[in-house]
Amino acid sequence: AAVRSRAEVDATLQTAKLNPAELLPAVQCLSFSPRAGGGECCLLQLEPGLCAELEAGRSLIIRGEKDEHAVLCSKDKTYDMKIADTSNMLLFVPGCKTPEELNADPASCNIIHSQIAGFSKNYWELRRCRPKLKKLRKLLMEDPYEGPDSQKDQTSTFSKYTTEDLLNLIQASEEEILHHLQVIDACQIEGYWRILHFDYEMKLLNHVTQLIDSESWPLSKVPLGVCLEELGSLEPREMIEHILLSYGRKYVDDGEVFFEMREDKICRAIAQMLLQNAVKFNLAEFEEVWQQSVPEGMTTRLDQLQGLALVDKSSRPETIFLLKVEDLPEDNQERFNSLFGIRQKWTEVDITPYIQDLCAEKQTVGALLTKYARSSTLNGIKVYNSRRPIS
């Protein structure tokens, strides 16, 4: 490539009617490298926090199987990746100096010859998104753990998953995956993450609540040591501790480990057990049976069932039926289609538990409803229905 002289640069400035006094004295002359090619380089636009991650030596990982839209994950956040086109061609110039880095001294009238190593007409834009965690529960529910004596567990052909497996399969950051494993009460058995089969979970919970009742312990102070000693002959000790962790808050008092049992979660689990074998349940009868079924000292309330069961106030008599938020689609539009297929008109109070998890960062339920539903007033109450026909 021809190398420009200072005289040629000055002549070009004169032709362009530019005053050299208004420009920095140093001049950068660009030329394309013989090896410069488009499409070989990818640009990624990063927010300052992600830049700091890379500068600190940490990794950013792109996750997704072939049929999934790729996401980028840091240690604790997930981002959607989208190609953004630009009208200006973006040039990659190694060693390129910014105006701030160039010497403003007029005596330094040097010419810097730089080669363009590559170019691009687009870049990857990142947008913070919800981690795609529905698949995590789905994978673990392929083979729920039914206990140490289960013949099914010994002959199962389903895959089991380590933490590493889940990191390769789930489109979420490591911290988000590990947190969600806690949320869904998964536990590690022989190095693999498992979810307990609901019947086995209820069996373990029943052992613990019966022991609490027989020992007349306060629900706020259940001793781990005695539970393991008394129930260890019935079930593995690690399963007893896991059920206490799932349904209680662990704390230490005077050197001994205790659990404060979570009343709402226990009442919710017993309600699920009662509802799972009925299509619909007479509400008044259900509330009576439910209160009789929970451990003594606990009080059942319908607000304990948010995102688990739905009351139909339009039927006579009123009924209740199982509707679990985790069984609904993960995609926003599909979720709303599913909900409006179940019920044509929803109040905000009823629909909120079923769409709360769809809210992106700083997004409200109200904003979601404005986008995906149409509001009207029925008997003086604001209700929401679908913006599009539901087949």
DRENDO-1510 file (C-alpha; in Angstrom, 1 decimal, always signed):
<recs>
REC; n; res; u; v; w
REC; 1; ALA; +0.0; +0.0; +0.0 .
REC; 2; ALA; +1.2; +3.5; -0.8 .
REC; 3; VAL; +2.4; +5.5; +2.2 .
REC; 4; ARG; +1.2; +9.1; +2.4 .
REC; 5; SER; +3.6; +11.9; +2.9 .
REC; 6; ARG; +2.9; +15.0; +5.1 .
REC; 7; ALA; +2.6; +17.1; +2.0 .
REC; 8; GLU; -0.1; +14.8; +0.6 .
REC; 9; VAL; -2.0; +15.0; +3.9 .
REC; 10; ASP; -1.8; +18.8; +3.9 .
REC; 11; ALA; -3.0; +18.9; +0.3 .
REC; 12; THR; -6.0; +16.7; +1.2 .
REC; 13; LEU; -6.9; +19.0; +4.1 .
REC; 14; GLN; -6.7; +22.0; +1.8 .
REC; 15; THR; -9.0; +20.3; -0.8 .
REC; 16; ALA; -11.5; +19.4; +2.0 .
REC; 17; LYS; -11.3; +23.1; +3.1 .
REC; 18; LEU; -10.3; +22.1; +6.6 .
REC; 19; ASN; -8.1; +24.3; +8.8 .
REC; 20; PRO; -5.1; +22.3; +10.1 .
REC; 21; ALA; -5.0; +24.7; +13.1 .
REC; 22; GLU; -8.4; +23.3; +14.3 .
REC; 23; LEU; -7.1; +19.7; +14.2 .
REC; 24; LEU; -4.6; +17.7; +16.2 .
REC; 25; PRO; -1.2; +17.7; +14.5 .
REC; 26; ALA; -0.8; +13.9; +14.5 .
REC; 27; VAL; -2.4; +12.2; +11.5 .
REC; 28; GLN; -3.6; +8.5; +11.3 .
REC; 29; CYS; -3.5; +7.0; +7.8 .
REC; 30; LEU; -5.6; +3.9; +7.6 .
REC; 31; SER; -5.2; +1.1; +5.1 .
REC; 32; PHE; -6.8; -2.4; +4.8 .
REC; 33; SER; -4.6; -5.3; +5.7 .
REC; 34; PRO; -4.4; -8.0; +3.0 .
REC; 35; ARG; -5.9; -10.4; +5.6 .
REC; 36; ALA; -8.8; -8.0; +6.7 .
REC; 37; GLY; -12.1; -9.7; +6.2 .
REC; 38; GLY; -15.7; -9.2; +7.3 .
REC; 39; GLY; -17.6; -11.8; +9.3 .
REC; 40; GLU; -14.5; -13.2; +11.0 .
REC; 41; CYS; -14.8; -10.8; +14.0 .
REC; 42; CYS; -17.8; -10.4; +16.3 .
REC; 43; LEU; -18.4; -7.2; +18.3 .
REC; 44; LEU; -20.2; -7.5; +21.7 .
REC; 45; GLN; -21.6; -4.4; +23.3 .
REC; 46; LEU; -21.1; -4.7; +27.1 .
REC; 47; GLU; -22.5; -2.7; +30.0 .
REC; 48; PRO; -19.8; -1.5; +32.5 .
REC; 49; GLY; -20.6; -4.3; +34.9 .
REC; 50; LEU; -19.9; -7.0; +32.3 .
REC; 51; CYS; -16.7; -5.2; +31.2 .
REC; 52; ALA; -15.5; -5.2; +34.8 .
REC; 53; GLU; -16.2; -9.0; +34.9 .
REC; 54; LEU; -13.9; -9.6; +31.9 .
REC; 55; GLU; -11.2; -7.2; +33.1 .
REC; 56; ALA; -11.2; -9.1; +36.4 .
REC; 57; GLY; -10.4; -12.3; +34.5 .
REC; 58; ARG; -13.9; -13.9; +34.9 .
REC; 59; SER; -15.7; -15.6; +32.0 .
REC; 60; LEU; -18.9; -14.8; +30.1 .
REC; 61; ILE; -20.5; -18.0; +28.8 .
REC; 62; ILE; -22.9; -18.4; +25.8 .
REC; 63; ARG; -25.5; -21.0; +26.6 .
REC; 64; GLY; -28.1; -22.8; +24.6 .
REC; 65; GLU; -28.7; -25.9; +22.6 .
REC; 66; LYS; -29.1; -25.9; +18.8 .
REC; 67; ASP; -32.9; -25.3; +18.9 .
REC; 68; GLU; -32.6; -22.5; +21.5 .
REC; 69; HIS; -32.0; -18.8; +21.1 .
REC; 70; ALA; -28.5; -18.2; +22.6 .
REC; 71; VAL; -28.1; -16.3; +25.9 .
REC; 72; LEU; -25.0; -14.9; +27.5 .
REC; 73; CYS; -24.4; -15.6; +31.2 .
REC; 74; SER; -22.1; -14.0; +33.7 .
REC; 75; LYS; -21.6; -15.5; +37.2 .
REC; 76; ASP; -25.0; -14.2; +38.4 .
REC; 77; LYS; -27.0; -12.7; +35.4 .
REC; 78; THR; -28.5; -13.8; +32.1 .
REC; 79; TYR; -28.7; -11.7; +28.9 .
REC; 80; ASP; -30.5; -12.1; +25.6 .
REC; 81; MET; -28.3; -11.8; +22.6 .
REC; 82; LYS; -29.5; -9.9; +19.5 .
REC; 83; ILE; -27.7; -8.8; +16.4 .
REC; 84; ALA; -28.0; -5.1; +15.8 .
REC; 85; ASP; -27.1; -3.7; +12.4 .
REC; 86; THR; -25.4; -0.4; +12.0 .
REC; 87; SER; -25.3; +2.0; +9.0 .
REC; 88; ASN; -21.7; +2.8; +9.7 .
REC; 89; MET; -19.1; +0.2; +9.0 .
REC; 90; LEU; -17.1; -0.7; +12.1 .
REC; 91; LEU; -13.4; -1.0; +11.6 .
REC; 92; PHE; -11.0; -3.0; +13.9 .
REC; 93; VAL; -7.7; -1.1; +14.1 .
REC; 94; PRO; -5.1; -2.7; +16.5 .
REC; 95; GLY; -3.2; +0.0; +18.3 .
REC; 96; CYS; -5.5; +2.8; +17.2 .
REC; 97; LYS; -5.0; +5.9; +19.3 .
REC; 98; THR; -8.0; +8.0; +20.5 .
REC; 99; PRO; -7.7; +11.8; +20.3 .
REC; 100; GLU; -7.1; +11.9; +24.0 .
REC; 101; GLU; -4.0; +9.6; +23.5 .
REC; 102; LEU; -2.5; +11.7; +20.7 .
REC; 103; ASN; +0.0; +14.4; +21.4 .
REC; 104; ALA; -1.5; +17.9; +21.0 .
REC; 105; ASP; +2.0; +19.5; +20.6 .
REC; 106; PRO; +2.1; +21.3; +17.2 .
REC; 107; ALA; +5.8; +20.3; +16.9 .
REC; 108; SER; +4.6; +16.6; +16.8 .
REC; 109; CYS; +3.4; +16.6; +13.3 .
REC; 110; ASN; +3.9; +12.9; +12.9 .
REC; 111; ILE; +2.0; +10.5; +10.6 .
REC; 112; ILE; +0.8; +7.2; +12.1 .
REC; 113; HIS; +0.2; +4.4; +9.6 .
REC; 114; SER; -2.4; +1.9; +10.9 .
REC; 115; GLN; -3.7; -1.2; +9.2 .
REC; 116; ILE; -7.4; -2.3; +9.5 .
REC; 117; ALA; -7.5; -5.9; +10.7 .
REC; 118; GLY; -11.2; -6.5; +10.1 .
REC; 119; PHE; -14.6; -4.9; +9.8 .
REC; 120; SER; -18.2; -5.5; +10.7 .
REC; 121; LYS; -21.6; -4.1; +9.8 .
REC; 122; ASN; -23.3; -5.3; +13.0 .
REC; 123; TYR; -22.7; -6.2; +16.6 .
REC; 124; TRP; -24.3; -8.3; +19.4 .
REC; 125; GLU; -26.5; -6.3; +21.7 .
REC; 126; LEU; -27.2; -7.7; +25.2 .
REC; 127; ARG; -30.4; -7.2; +27.1 .
REC; 128; ARG; -30.9; -8.4; +30.7 .
REC; 129; CYS; -33.5; -11.2; +30.7 .
REC; 130; ARG; -35.2; -13.7; +33.0 .
REC; 131; PRO; -33.2; -16.9; +33.3 .
REC; 132; LYS; -34.8; -19.7; +31.4 .
REC; 133; LEU; -35.3; -22.1; +34.4 .
REC; 134; LYS; -38.5; -24.0; +33.5 .
REC; 135; LYS; -36.4; -26.6; +31.8 .
REC; 136; LEU; -34.5; -27.3; +35.0 .
REC; 137; ARG; -37.6; -28.6; +36.8 .
REC; 138; LYS; -38.7; -30.4; +33.7 .
REC; 139; LEU; -35.4; -32.3; +33.5 .
REC; 140; LEU; -35.4; -33.3; +37.2 .
REC; 141; MET; -39.1; -34.3; +37.1 .
REC; 142; GLU; -38.3; -36.9; +34.4 .
REC; 143; ASP; -37.0; -39.1; +37.3 .
REC; 144; PRO; -38.2; -37.9; +40.7 .
REC; 145; TYR; -36.6; -39.6; +43.7 .
REC; 146; GLU; -39.0; -42.1; +45.4 .
REC; 147; GLY; -36.8; -43.1; +48.3 .
REC; 148; PRO; -34.0; -45.6; +48.9 .
REC; 149; ASP; -36.3; -48.7; +48.6 .
REC; 150; SER; -37.7; -47.7; +45.2 .
REC; 151; GLN; -37.2; -50.4; +42.6 .
REC; 152; LYS; -37.9; -47.8; +39.9 .
REC; 153; ASP; -34.9; -45.8; +41.0 .
REC; 154; GLN; -32.6; -48.8; +40.5 .
REC; 155; THR; -33.9; -49.6; +37.0 .
REC; 156; SER; -34.6; -46.1; +35.7 .
REC; 157; THR; -33.2; -45.3; +32.2 .
REC; 158; PHE; -33.6; -41.6; +32.6 .
REC; 159; SER; -30.5; -39.4; +32.8 .
REC; 160; LYS; -29.4; -38.0; +36.1 .
REC; 161; TYR; -27.8; -34.5; +36.3 .
REC; 162; THR; -24.7; -33.1; +38.1 .
REC; 163; THR; -24.2; -29.4; +38.6 .
REC; 164; GLU; -21.9; -29.4; +35.5 .
REC; 165; ASP; -24.6; -31.1; +33.4 .
REC; 166; LEU; -27.2; -28.5; +34.4 .
REC; 167; LEU; -24.7; -25.6; +33.6 .
REC; 168; ASN; -24.4; -27.0; +30.1 .
REC; 169; LEU; -28.2; -27.5; +29.6 .
REC; 170; ILE; -29.9; -24.6; +31.3 .
REC; 171; GLN; -29.9; -21.1; +30.0 .
REC; 172; ALA; -29.1; -19.3; +33.2 .
REC; 173; SER; -26.1; -18.2; +35.2 .
REC; 174; GLU; -24.5; -20.5; +37.8 .
REC; 175; GLU; -25.9; -18.5; +40.7 .
REC; 176; GLU; -29.4; -18.4; +39.2 .
REC; 177; ILE; -29.4; -22.1; +38.7 .
REC; 178; LEU; -28.1; -22.9; +42.2 .
REC; 179; HIS; -30.7; -20.5; +43.7 .
REC; 180; HIS; -33.5; -22.1; +41.7 .
REC; 181; LEU; -32.4; -25.6; +42.8 .
REC; 182; GLN; -33.0; -24.3; +46.4 .
REC; 183; VAL; -36.4; -22.8; +45.4 .
REC; 184; ILE; -37.7; -26.1; +44.0 .
REC; 185; ASP; -36.3; -28.0; +47.0 .
REC; 186; ALA; -33.9; -30.1; +44.9 .
REC; 187; CYS; -31.2; -32.1; +46.8 .
REC; 188; GLN; -28.0; -33.9; +45.8 .
REC; 189; ILE; -28.1; -37.7; +46.1 .
REC; 190; GLU; -24.9; -39.5; +45.2 .
REC; 191; GLY; -23.6; -36.4; +43.3 .
REC; 192; TYR; -26.8; -35.9; +41.2 .
REC; 193; TRP; -29.5; -33.3; +41.6 .
REC; 194; ARG; -32.9; -34.8; +42.3 .
REC; 195; ILE; -36.4; -33.6; +43.2 .
REC; 196; LEU; -38.4; -35.8; +45.6 .
REC; 197; HIS; -41.5; -37.5; +44.3 .
REC; 198; PHE; -44.4; -35.6; +45.9 .
REC; 199; ASP; -45.8; -38.8; +47.6 .
REC; 200; TYR; -42.3; -39.5; +49.1 .
REC; 201; GLU; -42.0; -35.8; +50.2 .
REC; 202; MET; -45.4; -36.0; +51.9 .
REC; 203; LYS; -44.3; -39.3; +53.6 .
REC; 204; LEU; -41.2; -37.6; +55.0 .
REC; 205; LEU; -43.1; -34.5; +56.1 .
REC; 206; ASN; -45.7; -36.7; +57.8 .
REC; 207; HIS; -43.0; -38.4; +59.8 .
REC; 208; VAL; -41.7; -35.1; +61.0 .
REC; 209; THR; -45.1; -33.5; +61.9 .
REC; 210; GLN; -46.2; -36.7; +63.7 .
REC; 211; LEU; -43.0; -36.6; +65.8 .
REC; 212; ILE; -43.5; -32.9; +66.6 .
REC; 213; ASP; -47.0; -33.7; +67.7 .
REC; 214; SER; -46.0; -36.7; +69.8 .
REC; 215; GLU; -43.2; -34.7; +71.5 .
REC; 216; SER; -45.4; -31.6; +71.9 .
REC; 217; TRP; -42.5; -29.4; +70.5 .
REC; 218; PRO; -43.3; -25.8; +69.6 .
REC; 219; LEU; -43.3; -25.4; +65.8 .
REC; 220; SER; -40.7; -22.7; +66.3 .
REC; 221; LYS; -38.1; -25.0; +68.0 .
REC; 222; VAL; -37.8; -28.5; +66.4 .
REC; 223; PRO; -34.4; -30.1; +67.3 .
REC; 224; LEU; -32.5; -31.6; +64.4 .
REC; 225; GLY; -30.5; -34.1; +66.6 .
REC; 226; VAL; -33.6; -35.7; +68.1 .
REC; 227; CYS; -35.4; -35.9; +64.7 .
REC; 228; LEU; -32.4; -37.7; +63.1 .
REC; 229; GLU; -32.2; -40.1; +66.1 .
REC; 230; GLU; -36.0; -40.9; +66.2 .
REC; 231; LEU; -36.6; -41.1; +62.4 .
REC; 232; GLY; -33.2; -42.4; +61.2 .
REC; 233; SER; -34.5; -46.0; +61.4 .
REC; 234; LEU; -37.4; -45.1; +59.1 .
REC; 235; GLU; -35.7; -43.0; +56.4 .
REC; 236; PRO; -32.1; -41.9; +55.5 .
REC; 237; ARG; -30.9; -39.2; +57.9 .
REC; 238; GLU; -30.0; -36.9; +55.0 .
REC; 239; MET; -33.6; -37.1; +53.8 .
REC; 240; ILE; -34.9; -36.2; +57.2 .
REC; 241; GLU; -32.6; -33.2; +57.3 .
REC; 242; HIS; -33.6; -32.2; +53.7 .
REC; 243; ILE; -37.3; -32.2; +54.5 .
REC; 244; LEU; -36.6; -30.0; +57.6 .
REC; 245; LEU; -34.6; -27.6; +55.4 .
REC; 246; SER; -37.4; -27.6; +52.8 .
REC; 247; TYR; -40.1; -26.9; +55.3 .
REC; 248; GLY; -38.3; -25.0; +58.1 .
REC; 249; ARG; -35.7; -22.3; +58.8 .
REC; 250; LYS; -32.5; -23.6; +60.3 .
REC; 251; TYR; -30.9; -21.8; +63.3 .
REC; 252; VAL; -28.5; -22.6; +66.2 .
REC; 253; ASP; -29.3; -22.0; +69.8 .
REC; 254; ASP; -26.8; -22.7; +72.6 .
REC; 255; GLY; -24.8; -24.9; +70.3 .
REC; 256; GLU; -27.7; -27.1; +69.1 .
REC; 257; VAL; -29.4; -27.0; +65.7 .
REC; 258; PHE; -33.1; -26.3; +65.6 .
REC; 259; PHE; -35.7; -25.6; +62.9 .
REC; 260; GLU; -38.6; -23.1; +62.9 .
REC; 261; MET; -41.2; -24.9; +60.8 .
REC; 262; ARG; -42.8; -22.8; +58.0 .
REC; 263; GLU; -46.5; -23.0; +58.6 .
REC; 264; ASP; -47.6; -21.5; +55.3 .
REC; 265; LYS; -45.5; -24.0; +53.3 .
REC; 266; ILE; -46.7; -27.0; +55.2 .
REC; 267; CYS; -50.3; -25.9; +54.8 .
REC; 268; ARG; -49.8; -25.4; +51.1 .
REC; 269; ALA; -48.2; -28.9; +50.6 .
REC; 270; ILE; -51.1; -30.6; +52.4 .
REC; 271; ALA; -53.6; -28.6; +50.3 .
REC; 272; GLN; -51.8; -29.8; +47.1 .
REC; 273; MET; -52.0; -33.4; +48.4 .
REC; 274; LEU; -55.8; -33.0; +48.9 .
REC; 275; LEU; -56.4; -31.3; +45.6 .
REC; 276; GLN; -54.2; -33.4; +43.3 .
REC; 277; ASN; -56.7; -36.2; +43.0 .
REC; 278; ALA; -59.8; -34.1; +42.4 .
REC; 279; VAL; -60.8; -32.2; +39.3 .
REC; 280; LYS; -62.7; -29.7; +41.4 .
REC; 281; PHE; -63.4; -29.5; +45.1 .
REC; 282; ASN; -66.4; -27.9; +46.8 .
REC; 283; LEU; -64.7; -24.9; +48.4 .
REC; 284; ALA; -66.4; -25.0; +51.8 .
REC; 285; GLU; -65.8; -28.7; +52.1 .
REC; 286; PHE; -62.2; -28.4; +51.1 .
REC; 287; GLU; -61.5; -25.7; +53.6 .
REC; 288; GLU; -63.0; -27.8; +56.4 .
REC; 289; VAL; -61.0; -31.0; +55.4 .
REC; 290; TRP; -57.8; -28.9; +54.9 .
REC; 291; GLN; -58.0; -27.4; +58.3 .
REC; 292; GLN; -58.5; -30.9; +59.9 .
REC; 293; SER; -55.6; -32.3; +57.9 .
REC; 294; VAL; -52.8; -29.8; +59.0 .
REC; 295; PRO; -50.8; -30.3; +62.2 .
REC; 296; GLU; -52.4; -29.0; +65.4 .
REC; 297; GLY; -51.7; -25.3; +66.0 .
REC; 298; MET; -51.5; -24.4; +62.3 .
REC; 299; THR; -54.1; -22.2; +60.6 .
REC; 300; THR; -55.1; -22.6; +56.9 .
REC; 301; ARG; -55.8; -19.6; +54.8 .
REC; 302; LEU; -56.6; -19.4; +51.0 .
REC; 303; ASP; -53.8; -16.8; +50.5 .
REC; 304; GLN; -51.3; -19.7; +51.2 .
REC; 305; LEU; -52.4; -21.2; +47.9 .
REC; 306; GLN; -51.3; -18.4; +45.6 .
REC; 307; GLY; -49.9; -19.9; +42.3 .
REC; 308; LEU; -51.1; -23.4; +43.4 .
REC; 309; ALA; -54.9; -23.4; +43.3 .
REC; 310; LEU; -57.7; -21.2; +41.9 .
REC; 311; VAL; -61.1; -20.5; +43.4 .
REC; 312; ASP; -64.1; -20.4; +41.0 .
REC; 313; LYS; -66.4; -17.9; +42.6 .
REC; 314; SER; -68.8; -18.0; +39.6 .
REC; 315; SER; -69.9; -21.6; +40.2 .
REC; 316; ARG; -72.6; -22.5; +42.7 .
REC; 317; PRO; -71.4; -23.8; +45.1 .
REC; 318; GLU; -68.0; -22.1; +44.8 .
REC; 319; THR; -65.2; -24.6; +43.9 .
REC; 320; ILE; -61.4; -24.8; +44.1 .
REC; 321; PHE; -59.0; -26.6; +41.8 .
REC; 322; LEU; -55.3; -27.2; +41.3 .
REC; 323; LEU; -53.5; -24.8; +39.0 .
REC; 324; LYS; -49.8; -24.7; +39.5 .
REC; 325; VAL; -47.8; -21.8; +38.1 .
REC; 326; GLU; -44.8; -24.1; +37.3 .
REC; 327; ASP; -47.0; -26.1; +34.9 .
REC; 328; LEU; -47.8; -23.0; +32.8 .
REC; 329; PRO; -45.7; -21.9; +29.7 .
REC; 330; GLU; -42.5; -19.9; +30.2 .
REC; 331; ASP; -43.1; -17.6; +27.2 .
REC; 332; ASN; -45.1; -14.5; +28.0 .
REC; 333; GLN; -47.7; -14.7; +25.2 .
REC; 334; GLU; -48.1; -18.4; +25.6 .
REC; 335; ARG; -48.6; -18.0; +29.4 .
REC; 336; PHE; -51.4; -15.4; +28.8 .
REC; 337; ASN; -53.0; -17.6; +26.1 .
REC; 338; SER; -53.0; -20.5; +28.5 .
REC; 339; LEU; -54.5; -18.4; +31.4 .
REC; 340; PHE; -57.3; -16.9; +29.2 .
REC; 341; GLY; -58.0; -20.4; +27.9 .
REC; 342; ILE; -58.7; -21.5; +31.5 .
REC; 343; ARG; -60.7; -18.4; +32.4 .
REC; 344; GLN; -62.0; -15.7; +30.1 .
REC; 345; LYS; -61.9; -12.8; +32.5 .
REC; 346; TRP; -59.5; -12.4; +35.4 .
REC; 347; THR; -59.2; -9.9; +38.3 .
REC; 348; GLU; -55.8; -8.5; +38.9 .
REC; 349; VAL; -55.7; -10.2; +42.4 .
REC; 350; ASP; -56.4; -13.7; +40.8 .
REC; 351; ILE; -54.0; -13.4; +37.8 .
REC; 352; THR; -51.0; -11.8; +39.7 .
REC; 353; PRO; -49.7; -15.1; +41.2 .
REC; 354; TYR; -49.7; -16.6; +37.7 .
REC; 355; ILE; -47.7; -13.9; +35.9 .
REC; 356; GLN; -45.6; -12.4; +38.7 .
REC; 357; ASP; -42.6; -14.5; +37.7 .
REC; 358; LEU; -42.8; -13.1; +34.1 .
REC; 359; CYS; -41.9; -9.6; +35.3 .
REC; 360; ALA; -38.5; -8.6; +33.9 .
REC; 361; GLU; -36.2; -6.4; +36.0 .
REC; 362; LYS; -38.0; -3.2; +37.1 .
REC; 363; GLN; -41.2; -4.4; +35.3 .
REC; 364; THR; -44.6; -4.5; +37.1 .
REC; 365; VAL; -47.6; -6.8; +36.8 .
REC; 366; GLY; -49.6; -3.7; +35.7 .
REC; 367; ALA; -47.2; -3.2; +32.8 .
REC; 368; LEU; -47.5; -6.8; +31.7 .
REC; 369; LEU; -51.3; -6.7; +31.8 .
REC; 370; THR; -51.3; -3.5; +29.8 .
REC; 371; LYS; -49.2; -5.2; +27.1 .
REC; 372; TYR; -50.9; -8.6; +27.0 .
REC; 373; ALA; -54.5; -8.0; +28.2 .
REC; 374; ARG; -57.5; -5.7; +27.7 .
REC; 375; SER; -59.3; -4.3; +30.8 .
REC; 376; SER; -63.0; -3.7; +31.3 .
REC; 377; THR; -65.4; -3.4; +34.2 .
REC; 378; LEU; -67.7; -6.2; +35.3 .
REC; 379; ASN; -70.2; -5.5; +38.1 .
REC; 380; GLY; -68.0; -2.6; +39.3 .
REC; 381; ILE; -64.8; -4.7; +39.3 .
REC; 382; LYS; -61.9; -4.2; +36.9 .
REC; 383; VAL; -61.2; -7.4; +35.0 .
REC; 384; TYR; -58.8; -8.4; +32.2 .
REC; 385; ASN; -59.4; -10.5; +29.1 .
REC; 386; SER; -57.3; -11.5; +26.1 .
REC; 387; ARG; -56.3; -9.0; +23.4 .
REC; 388; ARG; -56.5; -11.7; +20.8 .
REC; 389; PRO; -59.0; -14.5; +20.1 .
REC; 390; ILE; -58.3; -17.7; +22.1 .
REC; 391; SER; -58.9; -20.9; +20.1 .
</recs>
